[in-house]
């Protein structure tokens, strides 16, 4: 794992994936830091392969907002190597949570080893609150979308917040998630259901429109389409989850899969990737499968994998 940037004696860091949510918080943080005349620069961090969409987008954001930016690159082999540790710290076998946790685990490790601070900011919670997942385009009604947003918020402790909390805490870091401030969430959920749905083919339209014309972040980032954290780590040509599946294909045999429903009656794994995660989970936490009530999966669409890139409605950015 390599990185650009050096050790500094500063106090605040931000994990920036180059997506809408992380970019807005990073930009706001830099703006407030300037207003308060903080004596140190705000540092931003991004992780991915050299040609990953997240690395490229985060670089544009950092240049725009004037943060001291660090790019942490990792190889597929380095990512695969920490999967077992990730499962141990997560205490979960959820597929998408594990995939997305690898990048956050590695970047947290870098921040802990190369910097002096323990407080970081991130954009977790926005997708659940503002209906940011691509599958919300398929919601049958605004009411159904609003109800699913509430469901996702109530389940954060099993998925995204679990990921963010455990991967950072594993390295002694303290995470701050502004989008989950109770005052902001209460206000946003009080808005009419019709205002909160995707509009003009764009998810989180209301949130984006609210920052239109402020030049807080580049327009191309403000209107950048949702890219799952685990997908944006690597190039569009080949997703991180694909690398994982190819590697784990040889770790689980067909006979194991035939017996999966018998061995794991609660949330039986349907793929070899899921089987491997479950097997590793059981080594550390036997008979604790009920900790996870269900796998995270998109709704209102025929999905066999949680990755957004597997959905028929997914459209990659042209410049990626």
PyMOL commands that set and color helices and strands:
alter all, ss='L'
color gray80, all
select helices_A, chain A and resi 20-35+53-65+76-81+83-90+95-114+126-129+134-138+142-154+156-158+160-169+178-180+182-190+193-196+205-210+219-222+229-232+240-248+254-258+260-263+272-284+289-291+308-310
alter helices_A, ss='H'
color red, helices_A
select strands_A, chain A and resi 2-4+13-15+43-48+68-73+119-121+174-176
alter strands_A, ss='S'
color yellow, strands_A
deselect
rebuild
show_as cartoon
